[in-house]
Amino acid sequence: MTDSNYDEILQLLRDRLSSIASSEIVITPETNIISELSIDSIKLLNLIMEIEDTFDISIPINALADVQTVHDLASLISRIKSNH
């Protein structure tokens, strides 16, 4: 995993999460997607589908069980992308 790849993914996630979360929240890699951003399962699923389309990857639903923070999601996407 290259840092630039991870950074690109992280920036994309921060941009997308900013548009669907409360505007006053600063999104960092440690931000909890569910509790801090109040993202429900429908919004999360839409985000995942958008990510899959953007990076031409498939994210297994069971892999999302361990995702809590923005960093977790960016790392997961980066791993899938590098194995793709």
DRENTORKOL-3810 file (N, C-alpha, C; in nm, 4 decimals):
REM DRENTORKOL-3810
@n.u->0.0852; n.v->-0.1180; n.w->0.0000; ca.u->0.0000; ca.v->0.0000; ca.w->0.0000; c.u->0.0895; c.v->0.1240; c.w->0.0000
@n.u->0.0702; n.v->0.2067; n.w->-0.0987; ca.u->0.1469; ca.v->0.3304; ca.w->-0.1022; c.u->0.0742; c.v->0.4367; c.w->-0.0217
@n.u->0.1512; n.v->0.5270; n.w->0.0356; ca.u->0.0911; ca.v->0.6326; ca.w->0.1156; c.u->0.0023; c.v->0.7233; c.w->0.0309
@n.u->0.0456; n.v->0.7507; n.w->-0.0924; ca.u->-0.0338; ca.v->0.8397; ca.w->-0.1776; c.u->-0.1686; c.v->0.7767; c.w->-0.2117
@n.u->-0.1705; n.v->0.6457; n.w->-0.2298; ca.u->-0.2943; ca.v->0.5738; ca.w->-0.2558; c.u->-0.3883; c.v->0.5863; c.w->-0.1356
@n.u->-0.3350; n.v->0.5617; n.w->-0.0168; ca.u->-0.4132; ca.v->0.5732; ca.w->0.1060; c.u->-0.4608; c.v->0.7173; c.w->0.1240
@n.u->-0.3712; n.v->0.8135; n.w->0.1020; ca.u->-0.4064; ca.v->0.9546; ca.w->0.1182; c.u->-0.5170; c.v->0.9968; c.w->0.0216
@n.u->-0.5094; n.v->0.9473; n.w->-0.1002; ca.u->-0.6126; ca.v->0.9782; ca.w->-0.2008; c.u->-0.7482; c.v->0.9220; c.w->-0.1567
@n.u->-0.7475; n.v->0.8006; n.w->-0.1085; ca.u->-0.8704; ca.v->0.7360; ca.w->-0.0610; c.u->-0.9242; c.v->0.8108; c.w->0.0615
@n.u->-0.8354; n.v->0.8435; n.w->0.1538; ca.u->-0.8752; ca.v->0.9145; ca.w->0.2755; c.u->-0.9384; c.v->1.0492; c.w->0.2409
@n.u->-0.8786; n.v->1.1217; n.w->0.1480; ca.u->-0.9331; ca.v->1.2521; ca.w->0.1088; c.u->-1.0706; c.v->1.2374; c.w->0.0445
@n.u->-1.0852; n.v->1.1381; n.w->-0.0403; ca.u->-1.2152; ca.v->1.1135; ca.w->-0.1041; c.u->-1.3211; c.v->1.0825; c.w->0.0026
@n.u->-1.2865; n.v->0.9972; n.w->0.0974; ca.u->-1.3798; ca.v->0.9630; ca.w->0.2052; c.u->-1.4163; c.v->1.0856; c.w->0.2880
@n.u->-1.3171; n.v->1.1665; n.w->0.3207; ca.u->-1.3445; ca.v->1.2873; ca.w->0.3997; c.u->-1.4385; c.v->1.3807; c.w->0.3244
@n.u->-1.4157; n.v->1.3959; n.w->0.1950; ca.u->-1.5030; ca.v->1.4816; ca.w->0.1133; c.u->-1.6456; c.v->1.4277; c.w->0.1099
@n.u->-1.6582; n.v->1.2978; n.w->0.0851; ca.u->-1.7918; ca.v->1.2375; ca.w->0.0753; c.u->-1.8627; c.v->1.2387; c.w->0.2104
@n.u->-1.7917; n.v->1.2057; n.w->0.3167; ca.u->-1.8532; ca.v->1.2039; ca.w->0.4490; c.u->-1.8931; c.v->1.3446; c.w->0.4930
@n.u->-1.8150; n.v->1.4435; n.w->0.4551; ca.u->-1.8492; ca.v->1.5821; ca.w->0.4882; c.u->-1.9813; c.v->1.6223; c.w->0.4241
@n.u->-2.0065; n.v->1.5713; n.w->0.3059; ca.u->-2.1290; ca.v->1.6097; ca.w->0.2360; c.u->-2.2537; c.v->1.5411; c.w->0.2925
@n.u->-2.2356; n.v->1.4289; n.w->0.3637; ca.u->-2.3536; ca.v->1.3597; ca.w->0.4178; c.u->-2.3637; c.v->1.3675; c.w->0.5701
@n.u->-2.2628; n.v->1.4234; n.w->0.6349; ca.u->-2.2652; ca.v->1.4364; ca.w->0.7809; c.u->-2.2928; c.v->1.5813; c.w->0.8186
@n.u->-2.3058; n.v->1.6072; n.w->0.9474; ca.u->-2.3249; ca.v->1.7435; ca.w->0.9954; c.u->-2.2049; c.v->1.8285; c.w->0.9578
@n.u->-2.2302; n.v->1.9475; n.w->0.9112; ca.u->-2.1232; ca.v->2.0325; ca.w->0.8601; c.u->-2.0253; c.v->2.0805; c.w->0.9668
@n.u->-2.0662; n.v->2.0812; n.w->1.0918; ca.u->-1.9765; ca.v->2.1331; ca.w->1.1957; c.u->-1.8733; c.v->2.0308; c.w->1.2439
@n.u->-1.8824; n.v->1.9080; n.w->1.1992; ca.u->-1.7899; ca.v->1.8038; ca.w->1.2427; c.u->-1.6662; c.v->1.8036; c.w->1.1531
@n.u->-1.5488; n.v->1.8051; n.w->1.2165; ca.u->-1.4235; ca.v->1.7929; ca.w->1.1430; c.u->-1.3918; c.v->1.6446; c.w->1.1314
@n.u->-1.3774; n.v->1.5978; n.w->1.0086; ca.u->-1.3558; ca.v->1.4553; ca.w->0.9856; c.u->-1.2062; c.v->1.4261; c.w->0.9790
@n.u->-1.1610; n.v->1.3413; n.w->1.0718; ca.u->-1.0214; ca.v->1.2984; ca.w->1.0770; c.u->-1.0178; c.v->1.1471; c.w->1.0557
@n.u->-0.8991; n.v->1.0892; n.w->1.0392; ca.u->-0.8922; ca.v->0.9430; ca.w->1.0261; c.u->-0.9506; c.v->0.8697; c.w->1.1473
@n.u->-0.9489; n.v->0.9337; n.w->1.2646; ca.u->-0.9990; ca.v->0.8691; ca.w->1.3868; c.u->-1.1493; c.v->0.8878; c.w->1.4074
@n.u->-1.2134; n.v->0.9640; n.w->1.3230; ca.u->-1.3571; ca.v->0.9886; ca.w->1.3378; c.u->-1.4352; c.v->0.8585; c.w->1.3229
@n.u->-1.5233; n.v->0.8324; n.w->1.4199; ca.u->-1.6082; ca.v->0.7138; ca.w->1.4137; c.u->-1.7237; c.v->0.7415; c.w->1.3179
@n.u->-1.7360; n.v->0.6591; n.w->1.2152; ca.u->-1.8336; ca.v->0.6826; ca.w->1.1092; c.u->-1.9775; c.v->0.6771; c.w->1.1608
@n.u->-2.0067; n.v->0.5802; n.w->1.2438; ca.u->-2.1446; ca.v->0.5620; ca.w->1.2898; c.u->-2.1795; c.v->0.6556; c.w->1.4051
@n.u->-2.1018; n.v->0.6509; n.w->1.5141; ca.u->-2.1407; ca.v->0.7280; ca.w->1.6322; c.u->-2.1157; c.v->0.8778; c.w->1.6185
@n.u->-2.0019; n.v->0.9177; n.w->1.5623; ca.u->-1.9720; ca.v->1.0611; ca.w->1.5539; c.u->-2.0401; c.v->1.1295; c.w->1.4359
@n.u->-2.0525; n.v->1.0582; n.w->1.3247; ca.u->-2.1106; ca.v->1.1200; ca.w->1.2059; c.u->-2.2597; c.v->1.0900; c.w->1.1894
@n.u->-2.3117; n.v->1.0021; n.w->1.2734; ca.u->-2.4539; ca.v->0.9635; ca.w->1.2671; c.u->-2.4943; c.v->0.9187; c.w->1.1267
@n.u->-2.4094; n.v->0.8391; n.w->1.0653; ca.u->-2.4382; ca.v->0.7864; ca.w->0.9321; c.u->-2.5169; c.v->0.6571; c.w->0.9505
@n.u->-2.6360; n.v->0.6523; n.w->0.8951; ca.u->-2.7158; ca.v->0.5311; ca.w->0.9084; c.u->-2.6738; c.v->0.4288; c.w->0.8028
@n.u->-2.7304; n.v->0.3104; n.w->0.8119; ca.u->-2.6904; ca.v->0.2012; ca.w->0.7238; c.u->-2.7180; c.v->0.2310; c.w->0.5765
@n.u->-2.8245; n.v->0.3030; n.w->0.5478; ca.u->-2.8571; ca.v->0.3368; ca.w->0.4085; c.u->-2.7518; c.v->0.4314; c.w->0.3510
@n.u->-2.7164; n.v->0.5350; n.w->0.4260; ca.u->-2.6136; ca.v->0.6287; ca.w->0.3794; c.u->-2.4798; c.v->0.5576; c.w->0.3640
@n.u->-2.4487; n.v->0.4678; n.w->0.4587; ca.u->-2.3228; ca.v->0.3945; ca.w->0.4520; c.u->-2.3214; c.v->0.3035; c.w->0.3289
@n.u->-2.4310; n.v->0.2365; n.w->0.3037; ca.u->-2.4398; ca.v->0.1485; ca.w->0.1867; c.u->-2.4245; c.v->0.2286; c.w->0.0572
@n.u->-2.4880; n.v->0.3447; n.w->0.0503; ca.u->-2.4730; ca.v->0.4317; ca.w->-0.0671; c.u->-2.3277; c.v->0.4758; c.w->-0.0843
@n.u->-2.2618; n.v->0.5087; n.w->0.0267; ca.u->-2.1213; ca.v->0.5481; ca.w->0.0224; c.u->-2.0354; c.v->0.4325; c.w->-0.0292
@n.u->-2.0611; n.v->0.3124; n.w->0.0209; ca.u->-1.9851; ca.v->0.1943; ca.w->-0.0220; c.u->-2.0043; c.v->0.1697; c.w->-0.1712
@n.u->-2.1274; n.v->0.1807; n.w->-0.2195; ca.u->-2.1530; ca.v->0.1609; ca.w->-0.3630; c.u->-2.0800; c.v->0.2655; c.w->-0.4458
@n.u->-2.0781; n.v->0.3871; n.w->-0.3986; ca.u->-2.0078; ca.v->0.4952; ca.w->-0.4684; c.u->-1.8567; c.v->0.4679; c.w->-0.4710
@n.u->-1.8024; n.v->0.4221; n.w->-0.3594; ca.u->-1.6600; ca.v->0.3885; ca.w->-0.3512; c.u->-1.6274; c.v->0.2748; c.w->-0.4477
@n.u->-1.7134; n.v->0.1729; n.w->-0.4502; ca.u->-1.6913; ca.v->0.0596; ca.w->-0.5401; c.u->-1.6875; c.v->0.1058; c.w->-0.6853
@n.u->-1.7788; n.v->0.1959; n.w->-0.7210; ca.u->-1.7815; ca.v->0.2487; ca.w->-0.8580; c.u->-1.6573; c.v->0.3329; c.w->-0.8866
@n.u->-1.6202; n.v->0.4174; n.w->-0.7931; ca.u->-1.5054; ca.v->0.5076; ca.w->-0.8114; c.u->-1.3758; c.v->0.4302; c.w->-0.8323
@n.u->-1.3535; n.v->0.3276; n.w->-0.7514; ca.u->-1.2272; ca.v->0.2536; ca.w->-0.7557; c.u->-1.2371; c.v->0.1219; c.w->-0.8315
@n.u->-1.3556; n.v->0.0909; n.w->-0.8845; ca.u->-1.3783; ca.v->-0.0331; ca.w->-0.9594; c.u->-1.3359; c.v->-0.1547; c.w->-0.8765
@n.u->-1.3881; n.v->-0.1605; n.w->-0.7541; ca.u->-1.3600; ca.v->-0.2712; ca.w->-0.6627; c.u->-1.4921; c.v->-0.3230; c.w->-0.6068
@n.u->-1.4841; n.v->-0.4341; n.w->-0.5358; ca.u->-1.6009; ca.v->-0.4877; ca.w->-0.4665; c.u->-1.5624; c.v->-0.5051; c.w->-0.3195
@n.u->-1.6412; n.v->-0.4436; n.w->-0.2326; ca.u->-1.6144; ca.v->-0.4513; ca.w->-0.0888; c.u->-1.7107; c.v->-0.5528; c.w->-0.0276
@n.u->-1.6569; n.v->-0.6627; n.w->0.0265; ca.u->-1.7444; ca.v->-0.7620; ca.w->0.0892; c.u->-1.8160; c.v->-0.7029; c.w->0.2108
@n.u->-1.9438; n.v->-0.7267; n.w->0.2198; ca.u->-2.0230; ca.v->-0.6733; ca.w->0.3310; c.u->-1.9662; c.v->-0.7180; c.w->0.4659
@n.u->-1.9214; n.v->-0.8436; n.w->0.4759; ca.u->-1.8685; ca.v->-0.8915; ca.w->0.6047; c.u->-1.7405; c.v->-0.8188; c.w->0.6445
@n.u->-1.6682; n.v->-0.7600; n.w->0.5497; ca.u->-1.5466; ca.v->-0.6843; ca.w->0.5815; c.u->-1.5808; c.v->-0.5539; c.w->0.6530
@n.u->-1.7015; n.v->-0.5054; n.w->0.6344; ca.u->-1.7433; ca.v->-0.3797; ca.w->0.6967; c.u->-1.7704; c.v->-0.3942; c.w->0.8463
@n.u->-1.7839; n.v->-0.5166; n.w->0.8936; ca.u->-1.8125; ca.v->-0.5396; ca.w->1.0358; c.u->-1.7026; c.v->-0.4825; c.w->1.1255
@n.u->-1.5787; n.v->-0.4820; n.w->1.0773; ca.u->-1.4668; ca.v->-0.4324; ca.w->1.1576; c.u->-1.4395; c.v->-0.2845; c.w->1.1357
@n.u->-1.5120; n.v->-0.2214; n.w->1.0455; ca.u->-1.4887; ca.v->-0.0806; ca.w->1.0134; c.u->-1.5648; c.v->0.0081; c.w->1.1110
@n.u->-1.4890; n.v->0.0918; n.w->1.1833; ca.u->-1.5518; ca.v->0.1865; ca.w->1.2741; c.u->-1.5124; c.v->0.3293; c.w->1.2431
@n.u->-1.3861; n.v->0.3477; n.w->1.2052; ca.u->-1.3367; ca.v->0.4832; ca.w->1.1812; c.u->-1.3128; c.v->0.5080; c.w->1.0327
@n.u->-1.2913; n.v->0.6323; n.w->0.9992; ca.u->-1.2605; ca.v->0.6704; ca.w->0.8618; c.u->-1.1301; c.v->0.6007; c.w->0.8188
@n.u->-1.0338; n.v->0.5929; n.w->0.9100; ca.u->-0.9077; ca.v->0.5238; ca.w->0.8819; c.u->-0.9327; c.v->0.3767; c.w->0.8489
@n.u->-1.0181; n.v->0.3102; n.w->0.9276; ca.u->-1.0490; ca.v->0.1688; ca.w->0.9025; c.u->-1.1024; c.v->0.1493; c.w->0.7609
@n.u->-1.1938; n.v->0.2358; n.w->0.7205; ca.u->-1.2545; ca.v->0.2247; ca.w->0.5886; c.u->-1.1520; c.v->0.2534; c.w->0.4792
@n.u->-1.0707; n.v->0.3563; n.w->0.4979; ca.u->-0.9672; ca.v->0.3894; ca.w->0.3985; c.u->-0.8664; c.v->0.2756; c.w->0.3853
@n.u->-0.8281; n.v->0.2154; n.w->0.4967; ca.u->-0.7332; ca.v->0.1028; ca.w->0.4931; c.u->-0.7932; c.v->-0.0173; c.w->0.4220
@n.u->-0.9188; n.v->-0.0463; n.w->0.4506; ca.u->-0.9880; ca.v->-0.1575; ca.w->0.3855; c.u->-0.9922; c.v->-0.1361; c.w->0.2345
@n.u->-1.0310; n.v->-0.0178; n.w->0.1922; ca.u->-1.0393; ca.v->0.0133; ca.w->0.0490; c.u->-0.9011; c.v->0.0018; c.w->-0.0148
@n.u->-0.8012; n.v->0.0537; n.w->0.0527; ca.u->-0.6644; ca.v->0.0495; ca.w->0.0006; c.u->-0.6162; c.v->-0.0946; c.w->-0.0158
@n.u->-0.6450; n.v->-0.1802; n.w->0.0828; ca.u->-0.6054; ca.v->-0.3216; ca.w->0.0742; c.u->-0.6756; c.v->-0.3901; c.w->-0.0421
@n.u->-0.8056; n.v->-0.3676; n.w->-0.0551; ca.u->-0.8821; ca.v->-0.4303; ca.w->-0.1635; c.u->-0.8312; c.v->-0.3803; c.w->-0.2981
@n.u->-0.8059; n.v->-0.2517; n.w->-0.3060; ca.u->-0.7590; ca.v->-0.1912; ca.w->-0.4300; c.u->-0.6226; c.v->-0.2451; c.w->-0.4701
@n.u->-0.5334; n.v->-0.2636; n.w->-0.3738; ca.u->-0.3988; ca.v->-0.3131; ca.w->-0.4053; c.u->-0.3997; c.v->-0.4599; c.w->-0.4449
@n.u->-0.5002; n.v->-0.5347; n.w->-0.4006; ca.u->-0.5127; ca.v->-0.6758; ca.w->-0.4381; c.u->-0.5936; c.v->-0.6960; c.w->-0.5655
@n.u->-0.6501; n.v->-0.5883; n.w->-0.6141; ca.u->-0.7403; ca.v->-0.5941; ca.w->-0.7301; c.u->-0.6647; c.v->-0.6026; c.w->-0.8594
END
